[in-house]
């Protein structure tokens, strides 16, 4: 059964569960996707409003959500949100009080049954519930899970690289409370390139947004989907794949990766599942001129 914040999709023999912690207007559209022309938003207002754009304020509408793949006796959590009560200075998530545990319970999923946690990359809103506070310590939220970290991100944001070269204090804090405890617990798996998790799930590197950004491909019963993380923050990037978000560390490389992933999704009929799309949270795409269009 679906509710406002817990929704389910059937894909072949698998179930994909969507847990939505928050929906609303985020950054100004010209700031979020700076290379996207203003007319691109206006010309597509009939479907961008209200789920993806708030024209009155010219702000992009987004969602904070986690996706969970269940089937074949496995439960895989993808990008578990921001966490609660974290020190996140100069961030909208400073001392954020998230509702992820309640949504997980509403979905009927216990932390003990989670087999794997996938972080598509190691940004603040993708790793928070990796850990929970217990007796003043950060410990893995999912005690029996392996946590899959892109090796390039683990290096970039970790101590060996001075926590992303010390450019932002938040990067050190994120690593120390949401990534390092997983390493200490012996539950971290670092990977690069491609990693097959099981017969249905394959991780693939998709760099640009961060050095280790990745996608999770899903195939079951002749149906396909791809969870693309922050490869796209708005559907306007489907229409104009060369336009990266202001949050991408390497915008040029992200644009190349985005086009490759969208081209494959169009060819194979994959359901595209970005981390932050509002509405249904998913899109299907088809080739259209120099870019792509929504297939439905």
C-alpha positions as CSV (number, residue, x, y, z in Angstrom):
1,X,0.0,0.0,0.0
2,X,1.2,3.5,-0.9
3,X,0.9,6.6,1.3
4,X,2.0,10.2,0.9
5,X,5.6,9.4,1.9
6,X,5.9,5.7,1.4
7,X,5.4,4.5,-2.2
8,X,6.1,1.2,-4.0
9,X,7.0,0.3,-7.5
10,X,7.0,-3.2,-8.9
11,X,9.8,-4.0,-11.3
12,X,9.8,-7.5,-12.5
13,X,10.1,-9.7,-9.4
14,X,11.4,-6.8,-7.3
15,X,9.8,-4.1,-5.3
16,X,11.3,-0.6,-5.2
17,X,10.2,1.4,-2.1
18,X,10.4,5.2,-2.0
19,X,10.7,6.9,1.4
20,X,10.1,10.7,1.1
21,X,11.3,12.8,4.1
22,X,10.7,16.2,2.6
23,X,9.3,18.0,-0.5
24,X,9.5,21.6,-1.4
25,X,11.2,24.6,-3.1
26,X,15.0,24.4,-2.9
27,X,17.5,26.6,-4.7
28,X,16.6,29.2,-7.3
29,X,16.4,27.5,-10.7
30,X,19.0,29.7,-12.3
31,X,21.4,28.9,-9.5
32,X,20.7,25.1,-9.4
33,X,21.2,24.6,-13.1
34,X,23.1,27.8,-14.2
35,X,23.5,26.9,-17.9
36,X,19.9,26.1,-18.5
37,X,18.2,29.0,-20.3
38,X,15.2,30.6,-18.4
39,X,12.9,29.8,-21.4
40,X,13.6,26.1,-20.9
41,X,11.7,26.3,-17.6
42,X,9.0,28.5,-18.9
43,X,8.3,26.5,-22.1
44,X,7.9,23.3,-20.0
45,X,5.9,24.9,-17.1
46,X,2.8,22.8,-17.9
47,X,4.5,19.7,-16.5
48,X,7.3,21.2,-14.4
49,X,4.8,22.9,-12.1
50,X,4.3,22.1,-9.3
51,X,6.4,19.0,-8.8
52,X,9.7,20.4,-10.2
53,X,9.5,24.2,-10.4
54,X,7.8,27.0,-8.4
55,X,7.4,29.8,-11.0
56,X,6.3,32.4,-8.5
57,X,9.7,32.3,-6.8
58,X,11.7,30.8,-9.7
59,X,12.9,28.0,-7.4
60,X,13.4,24.4,-8.3
61,X,11.2,22.0,-6.4
62,X,12.9,18.8,-5.1
63,X,12.5,15.9,-2.7
64,X,14.7,14.4,0.0
65,X,14.2,10.7,-0.3
66,X,15.6,7.2,-0.1
67,X,15.0,4.3,-2.4
68,X,15.0,0.7,-1.2
69,X,15.2,-2.4,-3.5
70,X,13.6,-5.6,-2.1
71,X,13.5,-9.1,-3.6
72,X,15.2,-12.4,-3.9
73,X,15.5,-12.4,-0.1
74,X,17.6,-9.2,-0.1
75,X,16.9,-5.6,1.1
76,X,19.2,-2.9,-0.3
77,X,19.0,0.7,0.9
78,X,20.2,3.4,-1.5
79,X,21.3,6.8,-0.3
80,X,19.9,7.0,3.3
81,X,19.2,10.7,3.7
82,X,20.7,13.3,6.0
83,X,20.4,11.8,9.4
84,X,19.3,13.7,12.5
85,X,21.0,16.2,14.8
86,X,24.2,16.4,12.8
87,X,26.7,19.3,12.8
88,X,26.4,20.6,9.3
89,X,27.5,24.3,9.4
90,X,26.6,26.6,6.5
91,X,24.1,24.0,5.3
92,X,20.3,23.7,5.3
93,X,20.8,20.4,7.1
94,X,22.4,21.8,10.2
95,X,20.8,20.0,13.1
96,X,18.2,18.6,10.7
97,X,15.7,16.3,12.4
98,X,14.9,13.6,9.8
99,X,12.0,11.3,9.7
100,X,13.7,8.3,8.1
101,X,13.3,5.8,10.9
102,X,9.6,6.3,11.1
103,X,9.2,6.0,7.3
104,X,11.3,2.8,7.4
105,X,8.9,1.4,10.1
106,X,5.9,2.5,8.1
107,X,7.3,0.6,5.1
108,X,7.6,-2.5,7.3
109,X,11.4,-2.7,7.0
110,X,13.5,-3.4,10.0
111,X,17.1,-2.3,10.3
112,X,18.2,-5.9,11.1
113,X,16.9,-7.2,7.7
114,X,18.9,-4.8,5.5
115,X,21.7,-6.6,3.7
116,X,23.3,-3.8,1.8
117,X,23.5,0.0,1.8
118,X,24.6,1.8,-1.4
119,X,25.8,5.4,-1.3
120,X,25.9,6.6,-4.9
121,X,28.3,9.2,-3.6
122,X,29.3,10.7,-0.3
123,X,27.4,14.0,-0.1
124,X,25.6,15.1,3.0
125,X,22.1,14.1,1.9
126,X,23.1,10.6,0.8
127,X,24.9,9.2,3.8
128,X,23.3,10.5,7.0
129,X,21.4,7.4,8.1
130,X,24.5,5.2,7.5
131,X,24.9,5.7,11.2
132,X,22.9,6.4,14.3
133,X,23.9,7.9,17.7
134,X,24.2,5.3,20.5
135,X,25.6,6.2,23.9
136,X,27.4,9.2,22.4
137,X,29.0,7.2,19.6
138,X,28.1,6.9,15.9
139,X,27.4,3.3,15.0
140,X,26.1,1.6,11.8
141,X,22.3,2.0,11.6
142,X,22.1,-1.4,9.8
143,X,24.1,-3.8,11.8
144,X,24.1,-6.7,9.3
145,X,24.6,-4.7,6.1
146,X,27.6,-4.2,3.9
147,X,28.0,-0.6,2.9
148,X,29.2,0.1,-0.6
149,X,31.3,3.3,-1.0
150,X,32.8,4.4,-4.3
151,X,36.5,4.2,-3.7
152,X,37.2,7.5,-5.5
153,X,34.8,9.4,-3.1
154,X,36.1,7.6,-0.1
155,X,39.6,8.9,-0.9
156,X,38.4,12.4,-2.0
157,X,36.4,13.1,1.1
158,X,38.5,11.1,3.5
159,X,41.5,11.9,5.7
160,X,44.1,10.8,3.2
161,X,43.0,13.7,1.0
162,X,42.6,16.1,3.9
163,X,38.8,15.7,3.8
164,X,38.3,17.1,0.2
165,X,41.4,19.3,0.6
166,X,39.9,21.0,3.6
167,X,37.8,23.3,1.5
168,X,34.6,22.8,3.6
169,X,34.4,21.9,7.2
170,X,31.2,20.0,6.5
171,X,33.1,17.4,4.4
172,X,35.2,16.4,7.4
173,X,32.1,16.2,9.7
174,X,30.2,14.1,7.2
175,X,33.1,11.7,6.8
176,X,33.7,11.4,10.5
177,X,30.2,10.7,11.6
178,X,28.7,8.9,8.6
179,X,31.5,7.1,6.8
180,X,34.4,6.5,9.2
181,X,32.3,4.5,11.7
182,X,31.4,2.1,9.0
183,X,35.0,1.5,8.3
184,X,35.7,1.0,12.0
185,X,32.9,-1.6,12.2
186,X,34.4,-3.5,9.3
187,X,31.2,-3.1,7.2
188,X,32.6,-0.9,4.4
189,X,33.2,-2.2,0.9
190,X,35.2,0.1,-1.5
191,X,34.7,-0.4,-5.2
192,X,35.5,1.2,-8.5
193,X,34.5,0.7,-12.2
194,X,31.7,-1.9,-12.0
195,X,30.5,-4.2,-9.2
196,X,27.7,-6.8,-9.5
197,X,25.9,-7.1,-6.2
198,X,23.6,-10.0,-7.3
199,X,21.7,-11.2,-10.3
200,X,19.6,-8.1,-10.4
201,X,21.8,-5.2,-9.2
202,X,25.0,-3.8,-10.7
203,X,26.9,-0.7,-9.5
204,X,28.7,1.4,-12.2
205,X,30.9,4.4,-11.9
206,X,29.4,7.6,-13.3
207,X,31.8,10.4,-12.3
208,X,31.4,14.1,-12.5
209,X,29.1,15.1,-9.8
210,X,31.8,13.8,-7.4
211,X,34.9,11.8,-8.4
212,X,33.2,8.6,-7.4
213,X,29.6,9.2,-8.3
214,X,27.8,6.1,-9.4
215,X,24.6,4.6,-10.6
216,X,22.8,1.4,-9.6
217,X,21.3,-0.6,-12.5
218,X,18.4,-2.9,-11.8
219,X,17.1,-5.7,-14.1
220,X,14.4,-8.2,-13.3
221,X,11.8,-10.1,-15.3
222,X,12.7,-8.2,-18.5
223,X,12.2,-4.8,-16.9
224,X,15.0,-2.3,-16.1
225,X,15.6,0.7,-14.0
226,X,18.7,2.8,-13.1
227,X,19.1,4.8,-9.9
228,X,21.2,7.7,-10.9
229,X,21.9,9.6,-7.7
230,X,22.7,13.3,-8.3
231,X,23.5,12.9,-12.0
232,X,20.4,15.0,-12.4
233,X,18.7,17.4,-10.0
234,X,15.9,18.6,-12.3
235,X,14.1,17.2,-15.3
236,X,15.3,20.2,-17.3
237,X,18.6,18.3,-17.4
238,X,16.9,15.5,-19.4
239,X,16.0,18.1,-22.0
240,X,19.4,19.8,-21.8
241,X,21.9,17.1,-20.7
242,X,24.9,19.4,-21.2
243,X,23.7,21.5,-18.3
244,X,25.2,20.4,-15.0
245,X,24.0,21.5,-11.6
246,X,25.9,24.0,-9.4
247,X,26.6,21.1,-7.0
248,X,28.7,19.1,-9.5
249,X,32.4,19.2,-8.7
250,X,33.3,18.5,-12.3
251,X,30.5,19.9,-14.4
252,X,32.0,19.1,-17.8
253,X,32.6,15.4,-16.9
254,X,29.1,15.2,-15.3
255,X,27.6,16.4,-18.6
256,X,29.4,13.6,-20.5
257,X,28.3,11.0,-18.0
258,X,24.7,12.2,-17.9
259,X,24.4,12.0,-21.7
260,X,25.8,8.4,-21.7
261,X,23.4,7.3,-18.9
262,X,20.4,8.9,-20.6
263,X,21.3,7.4,-24.0
264,X,21.5,3.9,-22.5
265,X,18.2,4.5,-20.6
266,X,16.5,5.5,-23.8
267,X,17.9,2.6,-25.7
268,X,17.0,-0.1,-23.1
269,X,13.8,1.5,-21.8
270,X,15.2,1.9,-18.3
271,X,13.1,3.7,-15.7
272,X,15.3,6.5,-14.6
273,X,15.2,7.2,-10.8
274,X,17.2,10.3,-9.7
275,X,17.8,11.0,-6.1
276,X,15.8,14.2,-5.8
277,X,13.0,14.4,-8.4
278,X,9.6,15.3,-7.0
279,X,6.3,14.0,-8.5
280,X,6.5,10.3,-9.0
281,X,10.3,10.5,-8.5
282,X,10.9,8.7,-11.8
283,X,11.0,9.4,-15.6
284,X,11.3,7.5,-18.8
285,X,13.3,9.1,-21.6
286,X,13.6,9.0,-25.4
287,X,16.0,10.6,-27.9
288,X,14.9,14.1,-29.1
289,X,17.2,16.2,-31.3
290,X,20.4,17.0,-29.5
291,X,19.1,15.8,-26.2
292,X,16.2,13.8,-24.8
293,X,12.6,14.1,-23.9
294,X,10.2,12.4,-21.5
295,X,8.8,9.2,-22.9
296,X,5.7,9.4,-20.7
